[in-house]
Amino acid sequence: MTAPERAMALIRAGIAAADPGAAVRRGMAAVLENPPGPGGHWQVIALGKAARAMAEAALQALPDAQALVVTNAGNDTPLAGARVMRAGHPQPDDDGALAAAEVIARLTATGPQDRVLALISGGGSAMLPAPAEGMTLADKQAVNRLLLASGADISQVNLIRQGLSRLKGGGWLRLSRAPVTALILSDVPGDDLRVIASGPTVAPVGSRAQAADLARELGIWDRMPEAARAALSRPEDRRALPPGRNILVGSNAISVQAMVDAGAAAGPIPLDGDVEDCARAIWALAPALAPGEALVFGGETTVRLVGDGMGGRNQELALRLAMLAETQPVGFDWAFASVGSDGRDGPGEAAGGLVGPGTVAAIRAGGIDPAEALSRNDSTPALAAGGALVMTGATGTNVADLAVLLRA
């Protein structure tokens, strides 16, 4: 097996460990401990990139449940027994607004005798835009664009999103009159349940005042729509949040461990922080690699958008590492892959990048200056020119990003 083939085999092992159906089946015993009361029903609401697969597994145990699936394009094939609604990602759209209205209608229609099973996975935050009072969908979209370009990490992004939404930060608990149990597939480092899909079934990350302060620190406050600034300036809702039960059934850490079980070693650093800093930290480990050794990493970097190019954080990480390798070469063959576990990295169709010693030269031979491409966040065409794009299609799951650095 070549170095690139082995790198991708390890990535596939990590993605397989995040199978959402298996994750839900692991959690259903706890769900079934609290069945509906007399005359009550199960209401299943699945949200996120893994929503369809999670709902399919849940319906095997709850065949008579009413079920709604809200997910993105590519994961939205029909599911018997459920209504499947497509919603925009990473930008909220009109379809997502319609889906949010349907979620609100279903939650508010429940009674104490019913039971709600929430199936939550990554990507759900953008998919359910339910703007706070006084805001429009266009306002939410404008804020989302600012956040995605700000370099903020997922916890910071979701703190602000929660302050501008009726569904995030425990909104499902406030709307439902039935007890809510959530099975959660984590796509965030550290598995903070408040952050995954902006925490619809848990307490918010922080207050509106904290969200406003963060927006100022990020330099986006003055560019936010007036309605958004007004929403974050309102007094806090002091009502106690109704209780809910939240169960973590899958995570990035589980996938990284599966890659270790497949023959790698856990890297000493996470995929975390600024993408350029992360590339330097990973490549600094390369000279010490033993023959055949592979290091695996999990998490999520951040990219500050400074141009109008096409790319994503995994592609940019791979390209930056390849350029470092050119200026700081090692005397052996190697491969590095960085892939979004959901099969999509940024707004394009690529899942990530797979680079090696000849990648940068191949990019230049294809007529692209890789440094200039990075200056515009234009990693997709650069990697395509070097034959270094990873294309997997939608995987049906989402546990953040997975990466491998190995020596042949």
Secondary structure, 3 states (H helix, E strand, C coil): CCHHHHHHHHHHHHHHHCCHHHHHHHHHHHHCCCCCCCCCCEEEEEECCCHHHHHHHHHHHCCCCEEEEEECCCCCCCCCCCEEEECCCCCCCHHHHHHHHHHHHHHHCCCCCCEEEEEECCCHHHHCCCECCCCCHHHHHHHHHHHHCCCCCHHHHHHHHHHCECCCCCHHHHHCCCCEEEEEECCCHHHCCCCHHHCCCCCCCCCHHHHHHHHHHCCCHHHCCHHHHHHHCCCCCCCCCCCCEEEEEECHHHHHHHHHHCCCEECCCCEEEEHHHHHHHHHCCHHHCCCCCEEEEEEEEECCCCCCCCCCHHHHHHHHHHHHHHHCCCCCCEEEEEEECCCCCCCCCCCEEEECCCHHHHHHHCCCCHHHHHHCCCHHHHHHHCCCEECCCCCCCCCCEEEEEEEC
